[in-house]
Every structure is written in C-alpha cells, then in structure tokens.
Amino acid sequence: MDDRRKPRTTGVVLNPMKRTGKQLVRTLILGKPNTVLYPEEKLDLPQVYRGKHALDFKKCIGCGNCVVVCPNDCMWLEKVEDPELGKIERPGVDLGRCMFCGFCAEVCPTVALHMTTEFELADSDRENLRLSPLDIRDDSFGETFVEEREKRLVPVLDLSKCDGCEKCAGECPEMCIAMMPIENTGRKKPEINLVKCKSHGKCAETCPEKALTMTEVYESYFDMPEPKLILDNCSGCGLCARKCPSEAIYMLEMPGTEKTLKNGKKGKPKKRAVFVLEKCVGCGRCYQACKFDAIDMPGVRK
Amino acid sequence: MNLYQFCYGIVHWLVGLVNNIWYWLGDFLPWYFGDLFTAIGNFAASEGHLWFMTLLVESVVVVVIALINVLNFLWIFRKLSGRILDFYGPYYVGYRIGGWLQNLADGMKLFIKEIIVPTKADRLGFLLAPVIFVGSSLTILAVIPFSVDFGISTSESGEYVSAGALFALAAFSIAPFAILLAGWSSNNKYTLIGGMRSAAQMMSYEIPLILCAASVFLLAGSFNFVEIVDAQSGIWFFIPLFIGFVVFLICLMAEVEIIPFDLPEAEAELVEGWTTEYGGMRFGLFYMTTAVRSYAGGALATALFLGGWHGPSFLPDEIWFLIKAYIVFTVFMWLTWSVPRIRIDQMLVFGWRRLLPLAVLNLLIAAALKSGGWF
C-alpha cells in the first residue's frame, strides 16, 4: 500500500502558517529583513571579489604579462615618469572593455596588480573608463589583506657575483643543484631544480660570495614560456639584458674571441647572454627586442 | 446625528450659499431671465433635490473612505508579504510613514500609461468588463454600515436597507460575470481559460457561502445589517457558529480571489489570467478592486460573525468595525503567503465534498440553537 501519509489540514495549512508566522515575528518584531538597502549600506564583499584594479607601483616591474594575458585586450603599457622611480612603464586598464576575469592579477609575477572590491565604476563618458596607470595606482592596497597566492622560498642567483665554487651544490640536501658549464665562457653556474627544491636555504648560507639569496617567489598559475639562446646568432649587444624587467639576463665575456687590433693589442672579448631562469617571468621582451634572431621563445608573439 | 443628517446639513448649507449668489446674480438680469433664475433656485432648494444631493454626498463619503482603506490594505498587503518573504516591501516613497505613499506613486504611473485594446478583441465587452467589475465591487460597500450612525441610510429617520446583507452578497457575486466577460472579449486563450475558471470556481464556493450567511440570518432573524449586529450584542456569532465562520472565511477568500484560490489569474499557469490583455490604469483598477473586495469581505465577515461595531467603549464604534475588518484581512494575507494555490479540480472537490457538508451542518446547528430558544 501507499506509505505516504495523506496530507491533512494541519500539514497543508496550519504548519505553513506556523512557519510564516515565525518568519513574520522574526522580521517585523525581533529583527530586520535580510535585504541590504544598497545606496545607504553596502554589502560586505569578500576579498576575492573582482572589482576595480589597484596597482602597486613599487612592486610592479613593468613586464607586461598582464597586457599579454588579457583576453579582451583592455590593458596597455604606458610610459610614466615618477619622481621616485624615474622613467618606468606601467599598465593601464580600459574598464569599458574589461570583463573582470582577474587573469591580469593572477599572472602578475610580483603580485603588484590586485582587484579591489570597488564596484561603483559606472560613468556617463566612455573616455573616463580608460584608466591610466596613475588612476589605478594604490601602493598600500596589498598591505590591507593577507595575500593568498602561493609563494615559496627559492634560492635566486646573482650571476655577477658567482665564481663557480660548487659549494652550494655540495651542501644541498636534496641534491637539486648541479653546476653546469656555460658554453664558450669557461665558467660554471649552479642550475637549480626548482621542482625538487625544499627551501632548506643551505646553499644561500654557504655561498661565500653571497650570490645566492633566498627570495620569496610567487607561484605562477600559468605555464610561462622560457627563452633559449641561439649562440651562433648572438652578437653580444646586450639589448635583451637592458630590456629584461626582472634582470634575469647577464652578459658574460667569452674568452678567446678577442680580436687583434691594428696596434697589436688585444681588444675586448665578445659577450654572450646568459639566462637565469629562476628570475625569468616569461614576458618575452628579450625575444621581441633581439634584432639578430638569437633568442627563441616559442609561444610569444613578436 | 447619523451620516444622512450630517450630509443633509452640508448640502443644505451649500445650497443656501449658492442660492444667495444665484438670486443676487438674477437681480442684474432682465425680468424673463430673472424669473428663470428664481425658478432654478427654488428647485435647488426643494426637498427632493436636497434628498438626491444628500445621497450623492453620502456615496462620495463612502467611496472616499473605501479608497483610503484600499490604500491601507494595499500597503498592508505589500508590507506583510515583504516581511514574510524576508524583504522590506515599499520603503522609500513616504519613508517616514513606512512607504505608505508607494501605492499613490504606482497609481500615478499607471494613469499616464496608454490604454491599449487588442485588435481582435470584442471592443464593447473589453471596455465594459472593468466598469462592471469595479462598479459592482464598490456597490457592495453602499450597504455595509460602519455603525448605527455611519452608513448610507434610506431615510431621514435612519432606517437602513432592509435586505442589506442579501444585497451585499448579490453584488459580491456579480464579479465572475465581469471576469468571464473580460476573458471572453480579450480574445486570448489565457484570459478565456481564466474567465472559465472563475465561473467554475463560483460553482464551488457560492453555495457554502450563502448557507453560512443563511445560518446567521436564521439566528438574527433579519437581513438588515443593523439588526444582525444588534443580535450579536450578547455573544458574537462566531462562537456558536464556529464551523460556519471558518467555512465563510474560506469561501470569502475564494470570492475575493486571493492566492490559495486565485485560479482565474494563476501567474504560474496563465500569464496573468483574465487580466492578461489589460494594461495601464485598467490593470491598476483590477489591482485596486481586489483590495476593495478584500475590504468588503472583511467588513462582511465582521458584520455577520465578529459582532460588527461592538467593542469596549474607549474607541468609537466605527474604529472597532475597521479594526476587525483589518484583522480579517491580515489573516487572509497571512494565509495567502503561507499556502500554495490549489488546482481547479481540487477546488471543486473541496467546495462540494468538504465545505458544503460543513455548511449544512452549521445550518443545522443554527436551526437547533434557534429552536432551542437560545437566540
């Protein structure tokens, strides 16, 4: 037989009336309705809300990853002169085209770009929605909350100080540092396997030249491209090193390539570029800058 | 002093005032015009004309009071539904009086909208249906007095319409005809289904409603509202006739067509039911008239079962009457926002298998009480 109870007056009429009566007492006598009266009071938005952008000028390195990743092409790099920082390039946003996906904030390698909880962005003029870097500048916004991007301590190499003593490779408990010779330079450079690295920091402690420093690096959610040098084409002009926003390219001399000058003396040796991939943010500016096709970077538009 | 005498005094004073100016104007005119002026002035001061004007003023008073009450009712309706459904309801228009002016603002907005008649609609019926609906609903209020002194009476002595309750019930049940007319003439499937449902629904609730009212007439021994209320000076009829009271309230909800019984305008199934093709102030009139009918229904339940204007004497009788009508309306609204709408077949089964036997039982109880000599 049918196990369901037949609905009776109590279940159909009186119980619902009890429920609504309780609700009425709760909203009319004991408290207030759930509504947020918007213009007078605002909803307490969570930090992950994606509103207007905020840019920390001091953290931003001007790499332009945000410009590259933006699916709507609504960001651009603008040349700005700052009394403190000098001539720099910083991104601007066109809010009229922005779809607030938050990729720019996620791809930022130094977490200088944030999305604030400000959502009242309407304007009667389309031009006012084009925000220059100075409009979205907010150097102190990052301090107002706890950053949730994953970060880890990794040793970062300053190649100009390194003399290739191999002490770091000997100290590493995970055996993740290997001294690799740099082609044509006669020097060695520690290659750090960041996948295996457990942030013990022994390499930085033992380094006699203080070339390795433990630095907090934010994990990237994106698979960034890496530059590769084609040594035969490199003329050693150093344009890529000047263009690199994260100073990951070092120009090293190649001994044995000195030309003999007319007066019999030897000239300066040729130079070549060396990449320190722990520092690289994958922006592709070196690839775009190189005039001799000496850098290959698959996945970056020229 | 009852309402008739009060209005008669006003009319008398006004006619005297106007006549003074009128005769004074007539003095400036040649004799043949002056005689005509005097004749018109004499007619205006005659007893028959004064009686007629008094009736008009009385109706205006009743309609104005009804419309103010309608504003209150709509406000209670929106506010209460808001609180039950966890939002504020009207808030900003008339901020200090709880958003009371919102309905006035909505009415003004509806007034400036265009009146659209569908091309293939039956034009006469389409335009006539709202008139019948609104007119019949306002006619109910003509016979319901707020107190012995406050109501449209037929004569100077304060006698009321002798079969007022019957007239109110009859005027109440004209509405399904208007709804059917509107549904048919709109030439739309939704409106037609709505109108037909209204007629089918009337089959189920009208008979229990009349039977419950009949039990009250049996106990009171009169169709006159004043005598019915006077019969309740000892004990209100909803105590001995409790079954009848509940059945009457349920049938009244069906009569007023509010949510558990709003089959003719079932928003979920028929777009807006029989009002689908109506826009602008016609829709506003339907909306308003639902409140008028709620008000009339509350007043009817109050007069028949809740002791009318009887109550402790620290408040005037009229206020007691209104308080009771408002309480009935509030209970209606509470029920409206608690229960879902019933189906049309459930409505018929409910009406014929549940309400009708209960109403007959209630009538038997009333007959037993009457023949037992308690009333």
HADDOCK unambig.tbl for C-alpha pairs under 7 A between the chains (distance, minus, plus):
assign (segid A and resid 13 and name CA) (segid B and resid 339 and name CA) 6.27 0.50 0.50
assign (segid A and resid 16 and name CA) (segid B and resid 338 and name CA) 5.21 0.50 0.50
assign (segid A and resid 16 and name CA) (segid B and resid 339 and name CA) 6.44 0.50 0.50
assign (segid A and resid 17 and name CA) (segid B and resid 334 and name CA) 6.98 0.50 0.50
assign (segid A and resid 17 and name CA) (segid B and resid 335 and name CA) 6.41 0.50 0.50
assign (segid A and resid 17 and name CA) (segid B and resid 338 and name CA) 5.30 0.50 0.50
assign (segid A and resid 20 and name CA) (segid B and resid 84 and name CA) 5.90 0.50 0.50
assign (segid A and resid 20 and name CA) (segid B and resid 338 and name CA) 6.04 0.50 0.50
assign (segid A and resid 23 and name CA) (segid B and resid 84 and name CA) 5.70 0.50 0.50
assign (segid A and resid 24 and name CA) (segid B and resid 83 and name CA) 5.77 0.50 0.50
assign (segid A and resid 24 and name CA) (segid B and resid 84 and name CA) 5.02 0.50 0.50
assign (segid A and resid 27 and name CA) (segid B and resid 83 and name CA) 5.78 0.50 0.50
assign (segid A and resid 27 and name CA) (segid B and resid 86 and name CA) 6.67 0.50 0.50
assign (segid A and resid 28 and name CA) (segid B and resid 83 and name CA) 6.40 0.50 0.50
assign (segid A and resid 33 and name CA) (segid B and resid 83 and name CA) 6.54 0.50 0.50
assign (segid A and resid 33 and name CA) (segid B and resid 86 and name CA) 4.83 0.50 0.50
assign (segid A and resid 33 and name CA) (segid B and resid 87 and name CA) 5.05 0.50 0.50
assign (segid A and resid 33 and name CA) (segid B and resid 88 and name CA) 6.17 0.50 0.50
assign (segid A and resid 34 and name CA) (segid B and resid 86 and name CA) 5.73 0.50 0.50
assign (segid A and resid 34 and name CA) (segid B and resid 87 and name CA) 6.06 0.50 0.50
assign (segid A and resid 35 and name CA) (segid B and resid 87 and name CA) 5.40 0.50 0.50
assign (segid A and resid 35 and name CA) (segid B and resid 88 and name CA) 6.83 0.50 0.50
